[in-house]
């Protein structure tokens, strides 16, 4: 395993993946091993994942997720897919939004590669009385267990950076969307202010492992999460990759000075 410069260019990162390597935080690991390593991270953090999100973001992640659902604007009769959403945070919001519009039942499928995250999500759904309108499926974002043209909208929140092959995951998203279907990705991104960016990097580098150690008893998993944020493609690059995957009308919206960005595209 190599230890690359975290500031390496996207082109350099792509070259390493051509050599059979994939990024796992700041390390490059064999591509075949990344999914298992990521699975171990999320099995460890699953029980306290949502509490940690509140602590690390000061609760702001809730506003980001609400903004995502506002843009999706789900309607009765639509089939919605939330990928890497095992704990149900996005799915619950989508389902409630549909029901608020006319007491119609939502049709939301949650797909996650990690059974531990899905168990957390199912338990949370039962606790909230959300017993209908949600389907839980184990599956890989790079090889989704669904037929072509099956969904009206696809969402993925803070999950794309954890896949081994981002471009393959984007192609799979395009495949399972109906013509006219909408793609939405909420993900940590490149801060637009250099001074704020330096402060944010310093905070996340120290705070994520600290909270991970104190609350989740797992500093290393949260160190990986910080590193994966640093190595994720910036806004303009991800938009270009969406276009290459076949999406049209690609756009992004920065939130909190680019700490996160909401990307969107349409399958035409």
C-alpha positions in Angstrom: 0.0 0.0 0.0 1.2 3.5 -0.8 0.7 6.7 1.1 0.0 9.4 -1.5 0.0 13.1 -1.1 -3.6 14.0 -0.1 -3.4 17.1 -2.4 -2.6 15.0 -5.4 -4.5 15.9 -8.6 -7.5 14.0 -9.8 -5.5 12.9 -12.8 -2.9 11.4 -10.5 -5.6 9.6 -8.6 -7.1 8.2 -11.8 -3.7 7.0 -12.9 -3.4 5.0 -9.7 -6.8 3.4 -10.2 -5.6 2.3 -13.6 -2.8 0.4 -11.8 -5.4 -1.6 -9.9 -5.5 0.6 -6.9 -8.3 2.6 -5.2 -8.1 5.3 -2.6 -9.0 4.4 1.0 -8.6 7.7 2.8 -5.0 8.7 2.1 -3.9 5.2 1.3 -4.1 3.4 -2.0 -5.3 -0.1 -1.6 -6.0 -2.9 -4.1 -9.4 -2.2 -5.8 -10.7 -5.6 -4.8 -10.1 -4.8 -1.1 -11.7 -1.3 -0.8 -15.4 -2.4 -0.5 -14.5 -4.8 2.4 -12.5 -2.0 4.2 -15.4 0.4 3.8 -17.8 -2.2 5.0 -15.7 -2.7 8.2 -15.8 1.1 8.8 -19.5 1.3 8.6 -20.2 -1.8 10.6 -18.1 -0.2 13.3 -19.8 3.2 13.2 -23.4 2.1 12.4 -24.9 2.2 16.0 -23.8 5.8 16.6 -23.7 7.1 13.1 -26.5 9.6 13.3 -25.4 10.9 16.7 -21.9 11.4 15.3 -23.4 13.3 12.4 -25.1 15.7 14.8 -21.9 16.2 16.8 -19.6 16.7 13.9 -21.8 19.1 12.0 -23.5 20.8 14.9 -26.8 19.5 13.5 -26.3 21.3 10.2 -26.4 18.0 8.3 -30.2 18.0 9.0 -30.5 21.3 7.1 -28.4 19.9 4.2 -30.6 16.8 4.0 -33.8 18.8 4.2 -32.5 21.0 1.3 -31.9 17.8 -0.7 -35.5 16.6 -0.2 -36.8 20.1 -1.1 -35.0 19.8 -4.5 -36.1 16.3 -5.1 -39.7 17.4 -4.4 -41.1 13.8 -4.4 -44.6 13.2 -5.6 -47.1 10.5 -5.1 -46.7 7.7 -7.6 -43.0 8.1 -8.1 -40.5 5.3 -7.4 -37.6 6.7 -5.4 -34.2 5.1 -4.8 -31.9 6.2 -2.0 -28.5 4.6 -2.3 -26.0 4.2 0.6 -28.8 5.4 2.9 -29.0 2.5 5.3 -29.9 4.4 8.4 -32.9 5.9 6.6 -32.3 9.5 7.1 -33.1 10.5 3.6 -35.7 7.9 3.0 -37.7 8.9 6.0 -37.7 12.5 4.8 -38.8 11.5 1.3 -41.6 9.3 2.6 -42.9 12.0 4.9 -42.8 14.6 2.2 -44.9 12.5 -0.1 -47.5 11.8 2.6 -47.7 15.5 3.6 -48.8 16.3 0.1 -51.9 14.2 0.1 -51.7 11.3 2.5 -50.5 9.1 -0.4 -48.2 6.2 0.4 -44.6 6.7 -0.6 -42.6 4.2 -2.7 -39.0 4.5 -1.4 -36.3 1.8 -1.8 -33.3 2.1 0.5 -30.2 0.3 -0.9 -27.0 -0.1 1.1 -24.1 -2.4 0.8 -23.8 -2.7 4.6 -26.2 -5.0 6.5 -25.4 -3.3 9.8 -26.5 0.1 8.5 -29.7 -1.5 7.1 -30.5 -3.0 10.4 -30.2 0.4 12.1 -32.5 1.9 9.4 -35.1 -0.8 9.8 -35.1 -0.4 13.6 -35.5 3.4 13.2 -38.4 3.0 10.8 -40.2 0.7 13.3 -39.6 3.2 16.1 -41.1 5.9 13.9 -44.1 3.9 12.8 -42.9 3.9 9.2 -44.1 0.4 8.3 -45.3 1.0 4.8 -43.9 2.6 1.7 -40.2 1.7 2.5 -38.3 -1.2 1.0 -34.8 -2.2 2.2 -32.3 -3.9 -0.1 -28.7 -4.9 0.3 -26.8 -3.9 -2.8 -23.7 -2.3 -4.2 -23.9 1.2 -5.8 -21.6 -0.1 -8.6 -23.9 -3.1 -9.4 -27.4 -2.2 -8.3 -29.8 -5.1 -7.9 -32.6 -3.4 -9.9 -33.7 -3.5 -13.5 -33.1 -0.8 -16.1 -35.4 2.3 -16.0 -37.0 1.4 -12.7 -36.9 4.7 -10.7 -38.1 8.3 -11.1 -35.4 9.7 -8.8 -32.1 8.6 -7.3 -30.5 10.1 -4.2 -27.2 9.4 -2.5 -26.1 11.4 0.5 -22.5 11.2 1.8 -22.1 7.9 0.1 -20.5 8.4 -3.3 -17.0 9.1 -1.9 -17.0 5.6 -0.4 -17.5 3.6 -3.6 -14.5 2.0 -5.3 -15.4 3.3 -8.8 -17.3 6.6 -8.8 -17.8 6.5 -12.6 -19.3 3.0 -12.5 -21.6 4.1 -9.7 -22.7 7.1 -11.9 -23.3 4.8 -14.8 -25.4 2.5 -12.7 -27.5 5.5 -11.4 -28.2 6.4 -15.1 -29.1 2.8 -15.9 -31.8 2.4 -13.2 -33.4 5.8 -13.8 -36.3 6.2 -16.2 -36.0 8.6 -19.1 -36.8 12.0 -17.4 -35.5 10.6 -14.1 -33.5 12.8 -11.7 -30.2 12.2 -10.0 -29.2 13.9 -6.8 -25.9 13.6 -4.9 -25.3 15.4 -1.6 -21.6 15.1 -0.7 -18.7 16.9 1.0 -16.9 19.1 -1.5 -14.4 21.8 -2.0 -14.8 24.9 0.3 -14.9 28.0 -1.8 -13.1 30.3 0.6 -9.4 29.5 1.1 -9.3 30.8 4.8 -12.5 28.9 5.7 -11.2 25.9 3.9 -8.0 25.8 6.0 -10.0 26.1 9.2 -12.5 23.4 8.1 -9.7 21.0 7.2 -8.0 21.6 10.5 -11.3 21.1 12.4 -12.3 17.9 10.5 -8.8 16.4 10.8 -8.8 16.7 14.6 -12.5 16.7 15.5 -13.6 13.6 13.5 -11.1 11.2 15.2 -11.7 12.9 18.5 -15.4 12.4 18.5 -15.0 9.0 17.0 -12.8 7.9 19.9 -15.0 9.5 22.6 -18.5 8.6 21.3 -18.1 5.7 18.9 -14.9 4.3 20.5 -13.4 4.2 17.0 -11.0 7.0 16.0 -9.6 5.2 13.0 -12.9 4.9 11.2 -13.5 8.6 11.6 -10.0 9.4 10.5 -10.8 7.5 7.3 -14.0 9.5 6.8 -12.0 12.8 7.1 -9.4 11.5 4.6 -12.1 10.4 2.2 -13.6 13.9 2.2 -10.2 15.4 1.3 -9.7 13.1 -1.7 -13.2 13.4 -3.1 -13.4 15.2 -6.5 -14.3 18.9 -6.3 -17.5 20.3 -7.7 -16.5 21.0 -11.3 -14.8 17.6 -11.7 -17.7 15.6 -10.4 -20.1 17.6 -12.7 -17.9 16.6 -15.7 -18.0 13.0 -14.6 -21.8 13.1 -14.4 -21.9 14.3 -18.0 -19.6 11.6 -19.1 -22.0 9.1 -17.5 -24.8 10.3 -19.7 -26.6 12.9 -17.5 -27.9 16.1 -19.0 -28.6 19.5 -17.4 -25.9 18.8 -14.8 -25.6 21.4 -12.1 -24.5 21.9 -8.5 -25.3 24.1 -5.6 -22.8 24.9 -2.8 -24.0 24.8 0.8 -22.1 26.3 3.8 -19.5 27.8 1.5 -18.9 24.5 -0.3 -18.5 22.3 2.7 -21.1 20.2 0.9 -22.4 20.5 -2.6 -25.7 19.2 -4.0 -25.2 17.8 -7.5 -28.1 17.1 -9.9 -28.6 15.7 -13.4 -31.3 14.3 -15.6 -31.5 11.1 -17.6 -33.0 12.4 -20.9 
